Amino acid sequence: MEQPNHNSSSAARVYWRVEGSLADLTTVRPVAFFTWNAQTFLERWVRRGLVLVMAILRPFLYAAHRVFATRVVHTVLRGISRDRLDLLGEEYFKYKLQPYLKVDGMELLKSHVAGGDEVVLVSQGLEHVMRPLAQHLGVKWIIANRLEFRDGIATGRLLDPVVRPRGLFAGINGSGPDGRRAEERLVRDLGLLNAEALQTAVVPASRQIPVPDRPIVYFDGVRHAGQLSVRRALAGKHIMLIGVTGFIGKVWLVNTLMELPEIGRIYLLIRRQKSNPALRRFEKLVEESPVFDPLYASYGAELPRFLRDRVEVIEGDVCQPGLGLTPDAGLSLKQNLDLIINSSGLTDFNPDLRDALATNVDAAVNVTEFVRQSDHAGLLHLSTCYVAGARDGRVGETMRPDYTPAGVAGFDAECEWRALHDFVKQAEQLAESAEVTEELRQQSLCKEHAAKDLGGAALENQIRKNRFRWLREYLTESGMKRAAELGWPNTYTLTKSLAESLIAKCGVGLPIAVVRPSIVETSVQEPFVGWNEGINTSASLSYLLGTSFRQLPTNEKKRLDIIPVDSVCRGMTLIGAAIVARRHEPLYQLATSVTNPCDMRRSIELTSLAHRKHYRAQEGLEYWLRLRLDAIPVSKERYNRMSAPAQKAIVKSIQRVMSPLPLKKTPLVRAERNLEKVEKLIKLFEPFILHNEHDFAADNVERLSYVLPENEKAAFGYYTRSIDWRDYWINIHIPALRKWTYPLIEGRPLEARPSRTLQPAAVPENGEVVKTGTNGATWRYS
């Protein structure tokens, strides 16, 4: 831990007693930190009873022995997490203490800080309150009471030294604005042995986050000598990015253009959408997406020229053989490309099996074949850590072709891939059969159907719509069923795993690396702090925990593996450089469950605390109630007994009782529908929050980060061990979801942004038109 400079000749040490000079903290007791946290109903009332007993006994305890009394009073905080105490301390300072700070005392203290004095705030309050006070005043060091924590949970014991309350007459002779205390007097007031003990009591005012230093070990004995320079490896290189319209693809493109201006050229393979050509899709992306804000800020009116020099849009379709390219474009790319990054994919958990096979499997095979036909291109293929499926324990970075979590004997991924395609063809034929057609006809003529009494062409059109819906639902359910049989939680992970196996088989001898991110979430720093997009994996659950839903069925000790999107993009750039330098591994995992674990208990609590912080800043009875109710992890049995399933059963019972009555049942119907949505959402995410205790190793990318030159580690290093989950969850992640994602869940538009336009530029006076690699259009910034 960093210690203050006690021997500095340029800074004078000033100990400043907070009580009296700045504020009256005699009311800061453990009762101020009590909330409805993750405990049972009985435990909450037992704790409230203990707080009441302590409030009654407090004067007598202090009269008998002030240090002992201070220790006893704080025992009621046993079982409260450090995260909660930190947030409640910030709340107490902001809403209870800051408005009543004494102006004279603050001005005098700030004059000492401005004069270069090394000020140390001394208080009987908890460090969780003193830290925000010190930061507000610009003070770097404090002496305060500190709780002992084990695994982030308070034991109820105070660490030495215990800062006892002031004496009986302190309010009379120590209430002036000058809170300075001589070292000798402070040693005596605190009951310490000597000045050395006082110095060891000084701690930083900022939160200290320990970052473990893990050794880099090569158990297989294979080690690449020398440094890996990303700038040198990728300078002048030609890279094709597939999937730029996705969450990860956009961030990688912007970050690369910002950090690697020396890169040769980036080709963007974009599919045409009906009448919307690839180039226009990219222009619209640049015009509308906030991801490109840093580029606009850096280049302004020169951005179109900058993009024209480094980016080329190629119209194609990765789901088609040859990537859907024209012969000339395909030949040129095969000759010039150094690296292909395939970040495309369908991330819906249980989509139509046709879409999942085409986007996640067929595309991977097509890209691998394109690499084989290329002169020297390598491939970085983006997969997911959750191809591990239904299994527990540590998941290493070893490629296992023909893998199934269920351990199916004789499983062959290529045969499975072809069998699934055959199944799709059979399903399409079945949808056209006379039996299914008659079933769909009867469905169309059903009295309860909106299309009743139809005939002729209108009836046939309705049957056609029902056939499309029937086939989609049939293939969706079939994909889910097959995934479960083989041990995967959903169709998405099944198809992603098949793609990995086929790449391993078809890509033998090729420079290919499969990259598995875990759950990709909000950015920490790049392209800016707090960027997120769409309704992704954790957004729905975190939104749910901010409503009246409070019981989430989960395994408290299971690690929820979250990784910021900019960490993923850094890892991709680092691995891409290794592929170009031909010093890569076949498989990389980008995850945090081993290097910086955060279990489900803490994840749920941090989500609740983030919602609490938001609601605390609002006004109204609804927000007042919401901030006092916390989401808690519960067993599946308790969830079924007391949460959405039980509530839905009650609503149905009420509906049955009221069915004979001529009453409006809309509120009950709406409540039942909402509870069904909750049930489906929980069931969808159970494999990730309740089952399958995965620990994803991420050693290979850390080895690459370790051999970076010192001047490149800040820009390209992969350091997920330094993420402060409390700060990330409360101050970055949930606020980002609240800004970029929750409006979409609620059906509201995102906040309005200034319009931007990239338009074809006017022809220069000399008549020459600068052409891009697509249709000759250039861009103008406005």
GIHU-V677804 format. One record per run of one state. SS is the DSSP state (hx for helix, st for strand, lp for the rest). FROM is the first residue (numbers start at 1). TO is the last residue. If there is no record, write none. Layout:
# GIHU-V677804
ss=[SS | SS]
from=[FROM | FROM]
to=[TO | TO]
This chain:
# GIHU-V677804
ss=[lp | st | hx | lp | st | lp | hx | lp | hx | lp | hx | lp | st | hx | lp | hx | lp | st | hx | lp | st | lp | st | lp | st | lp | hx | lp | st | lp | hx | lp | hx | lp | st | lp | hx | st | lp | st | lp | hx | lp | st | lp | st | lp | st | lp | st | lp | hx | lp | hx | st | lp | hx | lp | hx | lp | st | lp | hx | lp | st | hx | lp | st | lp | hx | lp | hx | lp | hx | lp | hx | lp | st | lp | st | lp | hx | lp | st | lp | st | lp | st | hx | lp | st | lp | st | hx | lp | hx | lp | st | lp | hx | lp | hx | lp | hx | lp | st | lp | hx | lp | hx | lp | hx | lp | hx | lp | hx | lp | st | lp | st | lp]
from=[1 | 13 | 18 | 22 | 23 | 24 | 30 | 34 | 41 | 65 | 66 | 78 | 81 | 82 | 101 | 103 | 115 | 118 | 127 | 138 | 141 | 146 | 147 | 151 | 153 | 159 | 170 | 174 | 180 | 182 | 183 | 191 | 195 | 202 | 203 | 205 | 230 | 235 | 236 | 238 | 243 | 247 | 260 | 263 | 264 | 265 | 271 | 273 | 274 | 276 | 277 | 278 | 289 | 290 | 311 | 316 | 321 | 325 | 327 | 337 | 339 | 343 | 353 | 374 | 378 | 385 | 389 | 393 | 396 | 413 | 432 | 434 | 446 | 456 | 487 | 491 | 507 | 512 | 518 | 519 | 522 | 537 | 545 | 551 | 554 | 559 | 560 | 562 | 565 | 581 | 587 | 591 | 599 | 600 | 617 | 621 | 627 | 632 | 635 | 636 | 643 | 644 | 659 | 666 | 690 | 694 | 697 | 699 | 707 | 710 | 717 | 720 | 723 | 725 | 741 | 742 | 747 | 758 | 760 | 780 | 782]
to=[12 | 17 | 21 | 22 | 23 | 29 | 33 | 40 | 64 | 65 | 77 | 80 | 81 | 100 | 102 | 114 | 117 | 126 | 137 | 140 | 145 | 146 | 150 | 152 | 158 | 169 | 173 | 179 | 181 | 182 | 190 | 194 | 201 | 202 | 204 | 229 | 234 | 235 | 237 | 242 | 246 | 259 | 262 | 263 | 264 | 270 | 272 | 273 | 275 | 276 | 277 | 288 | 289 | 310 | 315 | 320 | 324 | 326 | 336 | 338 | 342 | 352 | 373 | 377 | 384 | 388 | 392 | 395 | 412 | 431 | 433 | 445 | 455 | 486 | 490 | 506 | 511 | 517 | 518 | 521 | 536 | 544 | 550 | 553 | 558 | 559 | 561 | 564 | 580 | 586 | 590 | 598 | 599 | 616 | 620 | 626 | 631 | 634 | 635 | 642 | 643 | 658 | 665 | 689 | 693 | 696 | 698 | 706 | 709 | 716 | 719 | 722 | 724 | 740 | 741 | 746 | 757 | 759 | 779 | 781 | 782]
